[in-house]
Amino acid sequence: MSTSPRTTTFEDEELLTPAEVAAMFRVDPKTVTRWAKAGKLSSIRTLGGHRRYRASEVASLRAGIPGQRTEPAGA
């Protein structure tokens, strides 16, 4: 499979670890967990109890935060 060791797929959807999501937003991984508990971001639990986040949902959340977009504002 062509995914990184920490990134897995769930029914053909890319899943991200709390650390990967935290790096995207430049926050602590515990902040990402708080967002999930607050309902801002849904999570999937692995069999071991670890949280995973859907990449598509993370991208949508990221696109909604000003200053976090990867495209220039005028594009």
Backbone bond lengths (Angstrom), bond angles and torsions (degrees), N, CA, C in turn:
res aa  C-N    CA-C-N  psi(-1)  N-CA   C-N-CA  omega(-1)  CA-C   N-CA-C  phi
1 M - - - 1.437 - - 1.517 108.90 -
2 S 1.322 117.88 148.84 1.454 120.96 -173.38 1.520 114.03 -94.25
3 T 1.323 119.00 10.16 1.457 120.70 179.22 1.523 110.28 -85.26
4 S 1.321 115.28 160.50 1.454 119.59 178.20 1.526 109.23 -71.02
5 P 1.328 118.98 163.18 1.464 120.92 -178.26 1.524 113.32 -59.76
6 R 1.322 118.55 -31.25 1.450 121.03 -177.40 1.524 112.62 -88.47
7 T 1.317 117.94 -15.43 1.454 121.73 -178.10 1.518 109.14 -101.51
8 T 1.316 116.36 127.69 1.450 121.10 179.88 1.515 109.56 -119.74
9 T 1.323 116.30 172.70 1.457 119.70 176.32 1.517 109.40 -117.05
10 F 1.288 116.49 149.20 1.452 123.33 177.56 1.505 105.99 -133.28
11 E 1.339 115.06 107.81 1.454 120.70 -177.34 1.525 110.25 52.59
12 D 1.319 116.54 51.22 1.463 124.69 177.98 1.527 114.48 65.69
13 E 1.314 118.50 16.37 1.457 121.53 176.40 1.522 108.53 -110.97
14 E 1.310 116.04 134.70 1.459 120.00 179.47 1.523 109.60 -72.40
15 L 1.314 116.09 133.23 1.457 122.13 178.54 1.523 109.06 -114.94
16 L 1.321 115.24 142.14 1.455 121.61 -177.32 1.523 110.54 -116.31
17 T 1.311 115.82 149.15 1.460 121.34 175.97 1.530 109.18 -79.69
18 P 1.328 117.55 161.96 1.467 119.56 175.45 1.533 112.57 -56.19
19 A 1.323 117.28 -36.74 1.472 120.39 179.94 1.530 110.96 -66.01
20 E 1.326 117.22 -38.68 1.464 120.02 179.33 1.529 111.33 -67.55
21 V 1.329 116.65 -40.94 1.463 120.52 177.72 1.523 109.83 -66.45
22 A 1.323 116.54 -42.55 1.464 120.90 179.55 1.527 111.39 -59.94
23 A 1.322 116.99 -40.07 1.465 120.62 179.21 1.525 110.90 -63.95
24 M 1.316 117.19 -36.56 1.474 120.68 179.16 1.525 111.92 -64.22
25 F 1.329 115.83 -38.31 1.463 121.15 -177.53 1.532 112.95 -96.03
26 R 1.324 116.19 -5.39 1.467 122.10 -177.10 1.528 111.88 57.90
27 V 1.338 113.86 49.05 1.459 121.18 176.58 1.520 108.42 -130.28
28 D 1.312 116.71 173.57 1.461 122.11 177.22 1.533 109.51 -75.98
29 P 1.323 118.83 144.78 1.469 120.33 177.52 1.529 113.97 -55.32
30 K 1.329 117.93 -30.12 1.462 120.30 177.52 1.525 111.38 -66.10
31 T 1.321 117.33 -28.90 1.458 121.18 175.88 1.522 109.83 -65.09
32 V 1.318 117.29 -40.70 1.465 121.59 178.02 1.526 109.66 -62.34
33 T 1.315 117.59 -40.76 1.458 121.29 177.59 1.523 110.50 -63.64
34 R 1.327 117.19 -39.86 1.469 120.82 177.14 1.524 110.96 -62.74
35 W 1.356 116.81 -40.32 1.466 120.44 177.52 1.523 110.28 -60.00
36 A 1.326 116.95 -40.62 1.464 120.85 179.63 1.533 110.49 -66.07
37 K 1.307 116.85 -42.70 1.472 120.49 179.03 1.526 111.12 -65.43
38 A 1.342 116.87 -31.94 1.466 121.84 -179.76 1.530 112.26 -82.37
39 G 1.322 117.38 -7.68 1.457 120.73 178.67 1.519 114.94 88.57
40 K 1.322 117.98 6.17 1.462 121.05 178.65 1.523 112.18 -74.49
41 L 1.317 115.83 -21.85 1.453 122.59 -176.19 1.524 107.43 -148.25
42 S 1.334 117.14 129.67 1.465 117.91 179.00 1.521 109.50 -86.60
43 S 1.317 114.68 152.60 1.463 119.29 -179.52 1.517 109.92 -131.22
44 I 1.307 114.42 158.37 1.457 122.92 175.34 1.514 105.77 -115.03
45 R 1.312 116.51 138.68 1.462 120.38 178.46 1.523 109.58 -97.59
46 T 1.314 116.01 133.61 1.465 120.62 174.83 1.522 108.29 -77.31
47 L 1.307 116.84 172.07 1.465 120.40 177.66 1.521 111.43 -60.77
48 G 1.316 116.80 -28.71 1.457 121.55 178.37 1.519 113.37 -84.05
49 G 1.348 117.96 -0.78 1.457 121.52 177.78 1.517 115.10 91.45
50 H 1.318 117.56 5.05 1.465 121.08 179.77 1.516 110.28 -82.50
51 R 1.315 116.02 147.63 1.469 120.93 179.01 1.528 110.26 -85.76
52 R 1.328 114.78 143.68 1.462 122.46 172.15 1.512 107.14 -134.02
53 Y 1.324 116.25 147.31 1.456 122.26 -175.23 1.522 109.74 -121.34
54 R 1.327 117.33 138.58 1.461 122.24 178.67 1.526 109.53 -68.95
55 A 1.322 116.43 128.15 1.464 121.77 -178.15 1.525 111.17 -60.53
56 S 1.328 117.53 -37.95 1.465 120.41 -179.47 1.529 111.27 -64.96
57 E 1.321 117.37 -38.98 1.464 120.82 178.90 1.529 110.92 -70.06
58 V 1.318 116.13 -38.69 1.467 120.60 177.48 1.531 109.59 -63.44
59 A 1.326 117.17 -42.80 1.468 121.43 179.10 1.522 110.71 -62.35
60 S 1.333 117.58 -40.20 1.467 121.15 178.03 1.521 111.20 -64.31
61 L 1.316 116.07 -43.31 1.460 120.70 178.27 1.516 110.07 -63.56
62 R 1.306 115.92 -43.24 1.467 120.82 -179.11 1.526 111.36 -64.23
63 A 1.321 117.51 -38.67 1.463 121.71 -179.97 1.521 111.75 -66.55
64 G 1.329 116.66 -24.32 1.457 120.76 -179.12 1.515 114.38 -85.02
65 I 1.315 118.09 -3.77 1.458 121.27 -178.97 1.525 109.15 -104.19
66 P 1.348 117.67 117.13 1.473 119.93 179.08 1.526 111.73 -58.15
67 G 1.323 116.37 140.69 1.452 121.48 178.73 1.509 114.32 85.35
68 Q 1.339 118.87 -4.88 1.454 122.42 -178.78 1.534 112.33 -103.86
69 R 1.324 117.01 -6.29 1.457 120.27 -176.38 1.510 110.52 -72.34
70 T 1.326 114.82 148.99 1.467 119.62 179.45 1.518 111.60 -88.18
71 E 1.344 117.86 -16.01 1.456 121.72 178.95 1.525 109.27 -90.98
72 P 1.354 117.12 152.26 1.469 119.25 173.46 1.535 109.76 -64.80
73 A 1.306 117.51 149.55 1.461 122.17 -176.79 1.525 112.56 -60.84
74 G 1.318 118.62 -30.30 1.463 122.02 -177.83 1.515 113.40 -86.04
75 A 1.321 118.97 -0.97 1.474 120.84 -176.48 1.498 112.24 -80.17
